[in-house]
Amino acid sequence: MIAGAVRRGPELSLPLGLSTLPLALIVALAGTGAVIAGGWADGTGVALVVVAAAVVEAALVARSSAGRLAAVLAAPVLGVLVIVPLTLRDIPVGRGAGWRALTDQYATALTQGLFANTDWPFVVGLCGLLWLAAFWLSWLAIRERHAVLALLPWISVLAVNDLNAPSTEHVAVPEVICLAAALMLLTRVQLSALARSWRRELVIAMPGTEGRYLRVGAGAVVVLVLLALVVPPASTRDVSSFLSRLGGSGHSGQASSPRGGGGRGGSVQFAPSTVPGLPLRSDPQPVLSFTTDGSASTYLAVVADTIFQDGNWYPDDSGVSRVDTKAGDLPRDPEGVGAPTRRVHVRLVLSNGATGAEPLGLFAGDPAASSSPGVAIGQPAAGTSMFTVDRFVLSHVQASLTTAGSNSIATPAQLRAAGRNYPSWTQADSALPGGGLATVELAQIRLIAQQWTAGIGDPYDQAVAIEQHLRDTDPGNFTYTLTPPATPPGEWPIVYFLTQSHRGYCQYFASAMGAMLRTLGIPTRLISGYGPGSTDQGGDSAASAASSTRHTVTTSDAHIWPEGYFPNYGWIPFEPTPDGVYTPFSRGTQAVAPAPASAQPSPSPQPAPTPAPTPPPASGAAGGAVPHQGVPAGLLGTVALLLVAAGAVAAAMRWLARPRRIADVWRRVDLLAAGLGVRRHPAETYGDYVGRLIAALPPDTTTLRHRDGSAPPGPRPVRARTAEALVQIASWAGKDAFSRRGLEGREAVQWRRAWDRVRRHAPLLMWRGLLQRSTR
């Protein structure tokens, strides 16, 4: 009985490769959504389009006759064709740059962007990684039918995102969707692989096998999702230290984990974002040297962090303007610079990676001029002028550079009288995050700021009071250290620093002061750059001018300091870090007065960096990203249309591939017949109908160039194979309809295989029929 049931049972109506497309799309889009929700960088929403395109294109390649080598060669080309148009608009390079510069930018971003400190290369690198993961997923699931291998990259993406994302508050929902779809994909692909092996061995599945298999898979999804919601994590160990060994060393005040997160720390090095929290070590490596006509304590500003979120500071890439500039003065609005000021010039010799993955300008003060063209990024003013230049992206990598920065020479008395009449464009520089944990943490910061400034009315003296409190190193107060204690979970590092540990490095001190100034309503930003470094007297005599003093700067000189805005006087720097090297900024004319060369100590000189005009490697520093700003509505609409179209195609392919009974095949054959101009007559037999349809099949010699059928015969006898399959289907359909015993199990397998041949050849036959009719 059992043998008979097996022999006569219906064949398993399994989905073919393309029916996994919707699940593969859900896995890729939900996994990418989790990464976007992690707040790694601004602009990551384009990755949704990238992965959707990767899944669909890989599915098309998988369903073609292309081999594995062709797929390997096609994947990067298809990826570049998708990624470049989506990211070209935001590339940080001047419009005058040639194709070579653009190619270098993309090559660096695609290969090293995940370890970059700024958004554009990181977004490009992320798109490249997710493209490969999505293409791999779709190819292995559809062509190879290896679901476990197909899903491994996405499981890794989710794990790294969980442990390292700057914010995990909104990642749970997309991750659960991704995992649920992954389990369903695993079930479906595994079932499809089993069915293929059964067909090869002529094994007929018992009725209901498919339904039971899929129900078990769905049940497993429900159980695992419930367990994920109930069972606590087994480990919260960070993997960023492993990634740092791939990407490079750390940076100033931040360990060498890519773009934020926890970890075991790294070495001090430049990074544009301010994300305190990890222990560091000092491993000085020369990165640049410079001479200046300013004071011996000249700081070099590179990036202004204006976004304060979750206790960290990030550059703003969304609410800013990008202005292409030529060599010379930058288009600055006087209100943003203030007066009185004095320009300080620096002449720099740069080594690879001095400013991370992007070639950025370094300025002794507020950016004013550059010997290189580039793109000024900052707050726009009237026309092409700018209130601020938060960073200046050079048009290409420079081995040497001369820049000028504006330095305020306002006196303390003038700054005390500046008042609080802040211009409207500084509102973003006073913004504070709200809701949830931020409300609680900011309340503690505000309370401490009010206690330290009690009885002080003007903003300048309030800032000085906070600076002095942070620089107070008496026992029980604040201590500078590269190895601060770990911050308890659920607390901002700067709040724990202010209330409990009182131990940290420059990121802690600068970030804490910046946050306190903002809670007092003072526009504030953090500047990421370098301190003066060590000096080496040049020239032939001790009486040489100060401008001949060469400053050698290493990775350990990377530094961060806060600046407050004072009406009419511009941005004023403060130095809250009590490391024994940096002292509070001088005011008035002494702020930029050159010091005699003999007044400067000359420690053992560091080796000077060697100019190298090759593209800089990504620093591997943690940096951070602009907080997640949401996906643009247009992008959501595009993704929704892609999903609807993909779902419709997948549903149609599934319907075509899975007729339940041989009688259902004829509705599908009718579509082919309609495409060839043949209509079925109600009174004719299956054999007569198939005979007319075979007569209408276009010959194999019909091509685009030979629409009249005069081309030489090709290697594939498509017409003959289709005709043979149609005759077999008609024969078995008659037996199924009029025989008392119906079809045997082996015959059921054979008619399904015959229909598979017809289905695969149908698009080509309909195309040839269209070509044939176009000649009439």
C-alpha positions in Angstrom: 0.0 0.0 0.0 2.7 2.4 1.0 4.7 1.7 -2.2 1.6 2.2 -4.3 0.8 5.5 -2.6 4.4 6.7 -3.2 4.3 5.6 -6.8 0.9 7.2 -7.6 1.2 10.2 -5.3 1.4 13.7 -6.8 4.8 15.3 -7.4 5.9 18.0 -5.0 4.9 21.3 -6.4 8.0 23.1 -5.4 9.0 26.7 -6.3 11.8 27.0 -8.7 14.8 29.3 -8.1 13.1 32.5 -9.0 10.3 32.0 -6.5 12.9 32.7 -3.7 13.3 36.3 -5.1 10.7 37.9 -2.7 12.3 36.3 0.4 15.8 37.3 -0.8 14.6 40.9 -1.3 13.1 41.0 2.2 16.3 39.6 3.8 18.5 42.2 2.0 16.2 45.2 2.5 15.4 44.4 6.1 19.1 43.8 6.9 20.0 47.0 5.2 17.3 48.8 7.1 18.8 47.6 10.3 22.2 49.1 9.3 20.5 52.4 8.4 18.7 52.5 11.7 22.0 52.0 13.4 22.9 55.6 12.5 26.3 54.9 11.0 26.2 57.8 8.6 24.0 60.2 6.8 23.0 59.1 3.3 23.0 55.4 3.9 19.4 55.2 2.5 20.8 54.7 -1.0 21.9 51.3 0.2 18.3 50.1 0.0 18.2 50.7 -3.8 21.7 49.2 -4.1 20.7 45.9 -2.4 17.4 45.7 -4.2 19.2 46.1 -7.6 21.8 43.5 -6.5 19.2 40.9 -5.6 17.2 41.4 -8.8 20.2 41.4 -11.1 21.8 38.4 -9.4 18.4 36.5 -9.9 18.4 37.4 -13.6 22.0 36.2 -14.0 21.2 33.0 -12.0 18.2 32.2 -14.3 20.3 32.8 -17.4 22.8 30.3 -18.8 25.7 32.3 -17.4 28.3 30.2 -15.5 29.9 30.9 -12.1 32.9 32.7 -13.7 30.6 35.0 -15.7 28.7 35.8 -12.5 32.0 36.6 -10.6 33.1 38.9 -13.4 29.6 40.5 -13.8 29.0 41.2 -10.1 31.5 44.1 -9.6 30.7 45.7 -12.9 27.0 45.7 -12.2 27.7 47.0 -8.7 29.7 49.9 -9.9 27.0 50.8 -12.5 24.5 51.0 -9.6 26.6 52.6 -6.8 28.3 55.3 -8.8 25.1 57.1 -10.1 23.5 56.9 -6.7 26.5 58.5 -4.9 28.1 60.7 -7.5 26.2 63.8 -6.5 27.7 63.9 -3.0 31.3 63.0 -3.9 33.6 65.4 -1.9 35.6 66.6 -4.9 35.5 69.7 -6.9 33.6 69.8 -10.2 36.9 70.5 -12.0 38.3 67.2 -11.0 39.0 64.8 -13.9 38.0 61.2 -14.4 41.2 60.0 -12.8 40.5 61.9 -9.6 37.0 60.5 -9.5 38.2 57.0 -10.2 40.8 57.3 -7.4 38.1 58.5 -5.0 35.8 55.6 -5.8 38.5 53.0 -5.7 39.6 54.2 -2.3 36.1 54.5 -1.0 35.0 51.0 -2.2 38.1 49.3 -0.9 38.7 51.2 2.3 35.6 53.3 2.9 34.2 51.2 5.8 37.2 52.4 7.9 36.8 56.1 6.8 36.1 58.9 9.2 33.6 60.8 7.0 30.3 59.9 5.5 30.8 59.8 1.7 33.5 57.2 1.5 31.8 55.2 4.3 28.5 55.2 2.5 30.2 54.1 -0.8 32.1 51.4 1.1 29.0 50.2 2.8 27.1 50.1 -0.5 29.9 48.0 -2.0 29.8 45.6 0.9 26.0 45.3 1.0 26.0 44.9 -2.8 28.3 41.9 -2.6 26.3 40.4 0.3 23.0 40.8 -1.6 24.4 39.5 -4.9 25.9 36.5 -3.1 22.6 35.9 -1.3 20.5 35.9 -4.5 23.0 33.9 -6.6 23.5 31.1 -4.0 19.8 30.8 -3.1 18.5 30.7 -6.7 21.3 29.1 -8.7 23.3 27.0 -6.2 20.5 26.4 -3.7 22.9 26.7 -0.7 20.8 28.7 1.7 23.2 28.5 4.7 26.1 29.9 2.7 23.8 32.5 1.1 22.7 33.8 4.4 26.1 33.9 6.2 27.1 37.4 5.1 23.8 38.8 6.3 24.1 37.1 9.7 27.5 38.7 10.0 26.2 42.1 9.0 23.5 41.9 11.7 26.0 40.8 14.3 28.5 43.6 13.6 25.6 46.1 13.5 24.3 45.0 16.9 27.7 45.3 18.5 29.1 48.4 16.8 26.3 50.6 15.6 26.3 54.1 17.1 22.6 53.7 18.0 20.7 50.4 18.4 17.4 51.9 19.5 15.6 51.3 16.3 17.3 48.2 14.8 15.2 45.5 16.5 12.2 45.5 14.1 14.2 45.3 10.8 16.5 42.7 12.3 13.6 40.5 13.4 12.1 40.8 9.9 15.4 40.0 8.3 15.9 36.9 10.5 12.3 35.7 10.0 12.7 36.0 6.2 16.1 34.3 6.4 14.6 31.3 8.1 11.8 31.1 5.6 14.3 31.4 2.8 16.3 28.6 4.3 13.3 26.4 4.5 12.2 27.1 1.0 15.6 26.7 -0.6 16.3 23.6 1.3 13.0 22.1 0.2 13.7 23.0 -3.4 17.1 21.4 -3.2 15.6 18.2 -1.8 13.0 18.2 -4.5 15.7 18.4 -7.2 17.5 15.4 -5.7 14.1 13.5 -5.5 13.4 14.2 -9.1 16.8 13.0 -10.1 16.2 9.7 -8.3 12.6 9.5 -9.5 11.2 9.7 -6.0 7.6 10.9 -5.7 6.7 12.9 -2.6 3.8 12.0 -0.4 0.8 14.3 -0.7 1.1 17.2 1.7 4.9 17.0 2.0 5.4 20.5 0.9 2.8 22.0 3.2 4.1 20.2 6.2 7.7 21.2 5.5 6.8 24.9 5.1 4.6 24.8 8.2 7.5 23.5 10.2 9.7 26.3 8.9 7.1 28.9 9.7 6.7 27.4 13.2 10.5 27.6 13.7 10.4 31.3 12.7 7.8 32.0 15.3 9.6 30.1 18.0 13.0 31.7 17.3 11.5 35.2 17.2 9.8 34.7 20.5 13.0 33.4 22.0 14.9 36.4 20.7 12.4 38.7 22.4 12.5 36.8 25.7 16.0 35.3 26.2 18.8 37.8 27.1 21.9 38.0 25.0 24.7 35.5 25.8 27.4 38.1 25.1 27.8 41.7 24.4 31.5 41.5 23.5 32.5 43.9 20.7 34.2 42.8 17.5 35.5 46.2 16.6 39.0 45.4 17.8 39.2 42.8 15.1 38.0 45.2 12.5 40.5 47.8 13.7 43.3 45.4 12.9 42.0 45.3 9.3 41.5 49.0 9.0 44.4 50.7 10.8 45.0 52.4 14.1 42.9 54.6 16.2 42.7 58.3 16.7 42.5 61.1 19.1 40.3 60.2 21.9 38.7 57.3 20.1 39.7 53.7 19.6 40.3 52.1 16.3 36.9 50.7 15.7 35.1 51.6 12.5 32.8 54.5 13.1 31.9 54.2 16.7 30.8 51.5 19.1 32.5 49.8 21.9 35.7 47.9 22.0 39.0 47.6 23.7 40.5 50.8 22.3 43.3 51.7 20.0 46.0 54.3 19.5 45.6 58.1 19.4 45.0 59.4 15.8 42.9 62.0 14.0 39.2 61.4 13.5 36.5 64.0 12.5 33.9 62.8 15.0 34.0 63.0 18.8 33.0 59.7 20.4 34.5 59.2 23.8 34.4 55.9 25.6 37.4 53.7 24.8 40.9 53.4 26.3 43.7 54.6 24.1 47.5 54.2 23.8 50.0 56.7 22.5 52.0 55.5 19.5 53.3 58.6 17.8 53.8 58.4 14.0 54.7 61.5 12.0 51.8 62.7 9.8 52.8 66.3 8.9 55.1 69.2 9.5 54.5 73.0 9.2 55.9 76.4 9.7 53.7 79.4 10.6 53.8 83.2 11.0 51.6 82.8 14.1 52.4 81.8 17.7 54.4 78.8 18.7 51.2 77.3 20.1 49.4 77.2 16.8 46.5 74.7 16.6 45.5 73.1 13.3 41.7 72.9 12.8 40.4 70.3 10.3 36.8 69.5 11.0 34.0 71.2 13.0 31.6 68.8 14.8 28.2 70.6 15.0 25.8 67.7 15.6 25.4 66.7 19.3 23.7 63.4 19.6 23.7 60.6 22.3 26.6 62.3 24.1 28.8 62.4 20.9 29.7 65.0 18.4 29.6 64.6 14.6 30.1 66.6 11.4 26.9 67.8 9.8 26.4 66.6 6.2 22.7 67.2 5.8 22.0 70.8 6.8 25.1 72.3 5.1 26.1 73.8 1.7 28.9 72.7 -0.6 30.6 75.4 -2.5 33.3 74.8 -5.2 36.2 77.2 -4.6 39.3 78.1 -6.5 42.7 78.6 -4.9 42.8 81.7 -2.8 40.3 83.3 -0.3 37.3 81.2 0.7 33.9 82.8 0.3 33.3 83.8 3.9 30.5 86.0 5.3 31.9 88.6 7.8 29.2 87.8 10.3 30.5 84.3 10.6 34.2 85.3 11.0 33.7 88.3 13.3 36.2 91.1 14.0 38.8 92.1 14.9 40.9 89.2 13.5 44.4 88.5 12.3 45.2 86.0 9.6 47.7 83.2 10.5 49.4 81.4 7.6 50.7 77.8 7.8 52.9 76.0 5.2 52.3 72.3 5.5 54.1 69.1 4.3 51.6 66.3 4.5 52.0 62.5 4.6 49.4 59.9 3.7 46.4 59.7 5.9 47.0 62.9 7.8 43.3 63.8 7.7 41.9 60.3 7.2 40.3 59.0 4.1 39.6 62.4 2.6 42.1 65.1 1.7 41.1 67.9 4.0 42.6 71.3 4.6 44.2 72.2 7.9 43.9 75.8 9.1 45.4 77.8 11.9 42.0 79.2 13.0 38.7 79.7 11.2 39.3 78.7 7.5 40.1 81.8 5.4 42.2 80.8 2.4 43.9 77.8 0.7 46.5 77.4 -2.0 44.5 74.4 -3.4 41.0 74.5 -4.9 38.4 72.3 -3.3 34.9 72.2 -1.8 34.0 74.3 1.2 31.3 72.6 3.4 29.4 74.6 6.0 26.5 77.0 6.8 25.5 78.9 3.7 25.0 82.7 3.7 23.9 85.0 0.9 24.9 83.9 -2.6 27.9 81.6 -2.5 29.3 83.0 0.7 29.3 81.0 3.9 28.9 81.8 7.6 31.0 78.8 8.5 33.4 76.4 6.8 33.1 73.2 8.8 35.6 71.4 6.6 37.4 72.0 3.4 37.8 69.0 1.0 40.8 69.5 -1.3 40.3 68.8 -5.0 43.0 66.2 -4.9 45.6 64.7 -2.5 48.3 67.3 -1.7 51.9 66.7 -0.7 52.3 70.3 0.4 49.7 73.0 1.2 49.5 76.6 2.4 46.4 77.8 4.2 45.3 80.9 6.2 43.0 81.0 9.2 41.3 83.9 10.9 42.0 84.3 14.6 40.0 86.6 16.9 42.1 89.2 18.8 39.1 90.3 20.8 39.9 91.1 24.5 38.2 89.4 27.4 36.4 92.7 28.1 35.0 92.8 24.6 33.9 89.2 24.8 32.2 89.8 28.1 30.2 92.6 26.5 29.2 90.5 23.4 25.8 89.6 24.9 23.4 86.9 23.8 22.0 88.4 20.6 22.9 85.4 18.5 22.1 85.4 14.7 19.5 82.9 13.5 22.1 80.8 11.6 23.6 79.7 14.9 20.4 78.0 16.1 21.7 74.6 14.9 24.8 75.1 17.0 22.7 75.4 20.1 20.5 72.4 19.4 20.2 69.6 22.0 18.8 66.1 21.5 15.5 65.2 23.2 13.5 62.3 24.4 14.3 59.1 26.3 17.8 58.8 27.7 18.9 62.2 26.3 16.4 64.1 28.5 17.8 62.4 31.7 21.4 62.8 30.7 21.1 66.4 29.6 19.3 67.3 32.9 22.4 66.2 34.8 24.7 68.1 32.5 22.6 71.2 32.8 22.6 71.0 36.6 26.4 70.8 36.8 26.8 73.7 34.3 24.4 75.8 36.4 26.3 74.9 39.6 29.6 75.8 38.1 28.4 79.2 36.7 26.1 80.2 39.6 26.1 84.0 39.9 27.8 84.6 36.5 25.8 86.5 34.0 27.7 86.8 30.7 28.4 83.8 28.4 32.2 84.4 28.2 32.7 84.2 31.9 30.4 81.2 32.1 32.6 79.5 29.5 35.8 80.4 31.4 34.3 79.1 34.6 33.5 75.7 33.0 37.0 75.7 31.4 38.6 76.3 34.8 36.6 73.6 36.6 37.6 71.0 34.0 41.2 72.1 34.2 41.2 71.8 38.0 43.5 68.8 38.7 43.5 69.0 42.5 42.9 65.7 44.2 39.2 64.7 43.9 38.7 66.8 40.7 39.6 66.0 37.1 42.4 63.9 35.8 43.8 63.5 32.3 44.3 59.8 31.3 44.2 57.7 28.1 42.7 54.8 30.1 39.5 56.1 31.7 37.2 53.6 33.5 34.5 51.9 31.5 31.1 53.6 31.3 28.2 51.6 32.8 25.6 50.5 30.2 22.8 53.0 29.6 24.8 56.1 30.5 26.6 58.6 28.3 30.4 58.5 28.8 30.6 62.3 29.4 27.9 62.2 32.1 29.7 59.4 33.9 32.9 61.4 33.4 31.3 64.6 35.0 29.5 62.8 37.8 31.6 59.8 38.8 34.9 59.0 37.2 36.4 62.5 36.5 39.0 60.7 34.4 39.3 61.0 30.6 41.2 62.4 27.6 40.6 65.4 25.3 37.3 64.0 23.9 35.8 63.7 27.3 36.9 67.3 28.4 36.0 69.0 25.1 32.7 67.1 24.7 31.7 67.8 28.3 32.4 71.5 28.0 30.6 71.7 24.6 27.5 70.0 26.1 27.5 72.3 29.1 27.8 75.4 27.0 24.8 74.3 24.9 22.7 73.6 27.9 23.4 77.3 28.9 22.2 78.4 25.4 25.6 79.3 24.0 26.2 78.2 20.4 29.0 75.7 20.5 30.9 73.4 18.2 33.9 71.0 18.6 37.0 71.3 16.5 38.9 68.2 15.5 42.5 68.7 14.4 46.0 68.8 15.8 48.0 70.6 18.4 51.2 72.4 17.7 53.4 69.2 17.9 57.2 69.5 18.6 59.4 72.3 17.3 62.7 72.1 15.5 64.5 75.4 14.9 65.4 76.1 11.3 67.6 78.7 9.8 71.3 79.5 10.3 71.3 81.4 13.6 69.5 81.6 16.9 68.0 84.9 15.8 66.0 83.3 13.0 62.4 84.4 12.8 59.7 82.4 14.4 58.3 81.6 10.9 61.4 79.3 10.3 60.5 77.1 13.2 59.3 73.8 11.9 56.6 72.0 13.8 56.5 68.2 13.5 53.1 66.7 14.2 52.5 63.1 15.0 49.3 61.0 15.4 49.6 61.5 19.2 49.2 65.3 18.6 45.6 64.8 17.4 43.4 66.9 19.5 39.8 68.2 20.0 38.7 71.5 21.6 35.4 73.4 21.9 34.6 76.8 20.4 31.8 79.1 21.4 30.2 81.8 19.3 30.1 85.4 20.5 28.1 88.0 18.5 30.3 90.3 16.4 33.5 88.4 17.4 32.9 85.0 15.8 34.1 81.6 17.1 36.3 81.7 20.2 38.3 78.6 21.2 38.7 77.2 24.7 41.1 74.6 26.1 39.5 72.5 28.9 42.0 69.5 28.6 44.5 69.6 31.5 47.1 67.2 30.0 50.1 69.3 31.1 50.9 70.4 27.5 47.9 72.4 26.3 47.2 75.7 28.1 44.2 78.1 27.9 44.1 80.2 24.7 45.5 83.8 25.0 43.2 86.7 24.2 43.7 90.0 22.5 46.7 90.6 20.4 48.7 88.0 22.3 46.5 85.3 20.8 48.5 85.2 17.6 51.7 87.1 18.4 54.7 85.2 17.1 57.1 84.1 19.8 60.9 84.4 19.4 62.4 81.1 18.3 64.8 81.0 21.3 61.8 80.9 23.7 60.7 77.5 22.5 62.2 74.3 23.7 63.6 71.9 21.1 63.0 68.3 22.1 64.5 65.5 20.2 63.1 66.1 16.8 60.7 63.5 15.3 61.4 62.3 11.8 59.7 64.6 9.3 57.0 63.1 7.2 57.8 62.3 3.6 55.5 63.9 1.0 53.5 61.3 -0.9 50.9 62.3 -3.4 49.2 58.9 -3.3 45.6 58.6 -2.1 45.5 58.4 1.7 44.5 55.1 3.3 41.4 55.0 5.5 42.4 55.6 9.1 40.4 52.9 10.7 39.3 55.3 13.3 36.1 55.1 15.0 34.7 58.4 14.1 30.9 58.4 14.0 28.2 59.5 11.7 25.5 62.1 11.5 22.5 60.7 13.4 20.0 58.8 11.2 17.9 61.3 9.5 15.4 58.9 7.9 15.0 57.7 4.4 13.8 60.3 1.8 10.2 59.8 0.7 11.3 59.5 -3.0 13.6 56.7 -2.1 11.0 54.9 -0.1 8.6 55.2 -3.1 11.2 53.8 -5.4 11.9 50.9 -3.1 8.2 50.3 -2.7 7.7 50.2 -6.5 10.6 47.8 -6.9 9.1 45.5 -4.2 5.7 45.6 -5.9 7.2 44.9 -9.3 9.4 42.1 -7.9 6.4 40.6 -6.1 4.3 40.7 -9.2 7.0 39.1 -11.3 7.6 36.4 -8.6 3.9 35.7 -8.3 3.5 35.3 -12.1 6.5 33.1 -12.3 5.3 31.0 -9.4 1.9 30.6 -11.1 3.5 29.6 -14.4 5.8 27.1 -12.7 3.3 25.3 -10.5 0.2 23.9 -12.1 -1.5 21.6 -9.6 -3.1 19.4 -12.2 -2.5 18.7 -15.8 -5.8 20.3 -16.6 -4.4 23.6 -15.1 -1.6 23.5 -17.7 -4.0 24.5 -20.5 -4.6 28.0 -19.0 -0.9 28.5 -19.2 -0.6 27.1 -22.7 -3.4 29.5 -23.7 -1.1 32.4 -22.9 1.6 31.1 -25.2 -1.0 30.5 -27.9 -2.4 34.0 -27.5 1.2 35.4 -27.9 1.4 33.5 -31.2 -2.0 34.5 -32.4 -3.7 31.1 -31.9 -7.1 30.8 -30.1 -8.5 27.6 -28.8 -11.9 26.4 -30.2 -14.3 25.0 -27.5 -15.1 21.9 -29.6 -11.6 20.8 -30.6 -9.6 18.1 -28.9 -6.3 18.6 -27.1 -4.5 17.0 -30.1 -6.1 19.4 -32.6 -5.4 22.4 -30.5 -1.8 21.4 -30.1 -1.5 20.7 -33.8 -2.5 24.2 -34.7 -0.3 25.7 -32.0 2.7 23.7 -33.2 2.1 25.0 -36.8 2.2 28.5 -35.4 5.5 28.1 -33.6 8.1 30.3 -35.3 11.2 28.5 -36.7 14.5 28.5 -35.0 16.0 30.5 -37.9 14.0 33.6 -36.8 16.3 36.3 -35.4 16.4 40.0 -34.9 18.5 40.4 -38.1 16.6 37.6 -40.0 12.9 38.2 -39.1 11.8 36.3 -42.2 13.4 33.1 -40.8 16.4 33.0 -43.2 19.1 32.7 -40.5 21.2 29.6 -40.3 19.9 27.0 -37.8 21.2 27.4 -34.3 22.5 24.8 -31.9 19.3 24.6 -29.9 16.2 23.0 -31.5 13.8 25.0 -29.5 10.8 24.6 -31.8 11.2 20.8 -32.0 11.6 20.3 -28.3 8.5 22.5 -27.6 6.4 20.7 -30.1 7.4 17.3 -28.6 6.6 18.5 -25.1 3.2 19.9 -26.2 2.3 16.5 -27.9 3.2 14.7 -24.7 1.1 17.0 -22.6 -1.9 16.6 -24.9 -1.6 12.8 -24.8 -1.4 12.7 -21.0 -4.2 15.2 -20.7 -6.5 12.9 -22.7 -5.6 9.9 -20.5 -6.1 11.9 -17.3 -9.5 13.1 -18.6 -10.9 9.8 -19.9 -9.0 6.9 -18.3 -10.6 5.3 -15.3 -7.2 4.9 -13.5 -5.9 8.3 -14.4 -2.2 9.0 -14.6 0.5 7.0 -12.9 3.0 8.7 -10.7 5.8 8.4 -13.3 3.5 10.0 -15.9 2.8 12.9 -13.5 6.5 13.5 -13.2 6.9 13.4 -17.0 4.1 15.9 -17.8 5.5 18.3 -15.3 8.9 18.0 -16.9 7.3 18.5 -20.3 5.6 21.7 -19.1 8.9 22.9 -17.7 10.4 22.7 -21.2 7.5 24.6 -22.7 7.6 27.2 -20.0 11.4 27.8 -20.4 11.1 28.1 -24.2 7.9 30.2 -24.2 9.6 33.7 -23.8 11.9 33.0 -26.7 9.1 31.6 -28.9 6.9 34.6 -28.2 9.8 37.0 -29.0 10.4 35.2 -32.3 6.7 35.3 -33.1 6.7 39.1 -32.5 9.6 39.4 -34.9 7.9 37.2 -37.5 4.7 39.3 -37.3 6.6 42.5 -37.7 7.6 41.6 -41.2 4.0 41.2 -42.4 
